[in-house]
Amino acid sequence: MASTTDVPTASPRDDADERARQIEAQLTDDERFSLVISVLGHVPGSAFGGRDPRIPDDVTNMSAGYTPGVPRLGIPAIQSSDASMGVTNPGYRPDDEGATAFPALIAMGSTFNPELVRQIGEAIGREARSRGFNVQLAGGCNLARDPRNGRNFEYYSEDPYLSAVLAAAQVDGIQSQGVVSTLKHYTLNCNETNRHWLDAVIDPDAHRESDLLTFQIAIERSQPGAVMSGYNKINGEYAGGNHHLLNEVLKGAWRYQGYVMSDWGGTPSWDFALKGLDQESGVQADTMLWGSQPFTDALRDAYARGDLPKERLSDMVRRILRSLFAVGADRWGPAPDVDLAKHLDLALECARQGTVLLKNDGVLPLSTDASIRIAVIGGYAQQGVVSGTGSGAVAPVGGFADVIKIGGPGVAGTLRNLFLIPPSPLEQLKAAFPKAQFEFDPGYTPAEAALTAKRCDVVIAFAIRVEGEGFDSPDLSLPWGQDALVEAVAAANPNTIVVLETGNPASMPWRDEVKAIVQAWYPGQAGARAIADVLAGAVNPSGRLPITFPESLEQTPRPELPGMGSAWGTPVTIEYSEGAEIGYRWHAKTGATPMYPFGHGLSYTSFDYTDLEVAGDDTVTATFTVTNTGDRAGADVPQVYLTEAAGDRRRRLLGFQRIELEPGASQRLSLTADPRLLARFDGTAGAWRIAAGSYTVAVGRNAEELALESSVSLGDRQFGR
Ligand code: BGC
């Protein structure tokens, strides 16, 4: 696999705090006020109007945010770009020839491979830096609480630990290139419906054990320079002005040293500065939503009145400066070279490892030696693979194969397109099966597609759904009548394989009628090749689901999504009453068997687990042997779960490791749990608490199929914050 370790290293500073203190002390108040806002770059014809005069004429690399530097003190201009799947360009830079479009974060989540995600972070950091961007708005780590959430493709998983480990790896990779990375969106930004007016309600202790634990672990592991607050309220207070979550938890209990930036249009009031917000982002978005830019005139007025203490203004600025200095963003040399071929290799490796084989009744892998007739049906498979939409969508190197406007209400509607990323799966399949004859049917009508299906030996049906920022799906069905299409072709041909390009689970009413199902997610610029490789067996699939696929919405905590269908601007309250029992944890609690569990993913070989030993003191360590019992080399992702804690049935992923094994080979693994995963958070004590008793630990191939189990006694213990 390609490595990007030969890139020039950044020049991080150990003295970032001291330097920030010294430099901040020399600033004028005007300079301080200028550093605590960012201005959205100009997109010709956009709803945000013309070029903002605060962006100097010689700045040509427009992006999501611009803040002037202070050259006399060596402070660079701050230029930020989206996002977690590559460097985006929603029209800012007409001459930009595209960035590497990596697979969606949920596909990166499916790799269970932090090292690969770290390398992708390096590549994204380098592509950002080569364009002059020193802040990357990456590290999307909200938990996938709801399979309707339009932005789940921008997040890693439903599990706090898996999400934290992967987000930290990405942040670490980006920051190694001298580029600050965010972690976002702090916190509970788990649905898109009326997100600016959404109050996300949760039990505070359960919040610490879930979404907040994700941020806490990711921050400890990667020291992200910035945390981006969400749009929503949490327990009645906006995320960007949430004194408890920002001042008491993030900066207090966790001693976070970086800065908090708002999301674009997430600052309705200047007093968010008192509640922990350090920088107002994309100020024109606040004008559009709330009628003003609170960190400009209103913040200066508050300062003049004495309502914003000087020390707080200095703290806001110091935090921003120390994050830039800590990664070496003030000491950049010349722009680095970007090896796009290497980055494409990484995108391919990620798409391969992130593809999840959900079902296989023996039809896969398809023989590459046989002269069979293959029908490829639907999903614009003659053009490209699908991308999610919104601020995170990356225009790939060389451009899209096609962009089909879908639309919808609001600004998000203008960004909602069917983006097709080349090359096409049809082309890649033809290359992978040189002896086969292909017929393509666009899936225009089920009846027409069935005629094609009948003529062929095998059907590969592509089923797609465009999901994205600003929209939740009302249900889990496929759009444009594709469920009827798949049903018709499966009825016409018993050898039907379905490839899903979606950002969330689909309902799959045709599941029992097809022979194989491949979850390809939004697989990015090398995605078509990865799909062909998996179908042809050139790659043995190893992706694992990072999100539960429920049988139906009835199995989820909220069969009805509050606010769905209400007009833009309607206040909505979602009670996340499942608390920390998200996804597989919820299924373990309710006993409802999902369609495909968290952690599920088939292989063309088989693995066995033996000889589990569990040791316990301050935490637990599970040691066991994994053996490849099949006749092909392959990768497995054994998973260690807590199933019972001092008499409380409670499922928690404690550890995982992706390992590659030759046929017949074994490896002994030892995985130690973060003790917070065994504990409950005690809000009264402000600490974690492990209750004395017996703790049962299981090794499984997914959250439901647990192969080995053993118990250990732990003593009573309170620790951490
Ligand atoms: C998104 C953020 C993004 C920002 C800047 C917002 O709409 O929620 O994730 O970083 O735009 O483009």
Boltz pocket constraint, residues with backbone or C-beta under 6 A from the ligand:
constraints:
  - pocket:
      binder: B
      contacts: [[A, 64], [A, 82], [A, 83], [A, 137], [A, 184], [A, 263], [A, 264], [A, 391]]
      max_distance: 6.0
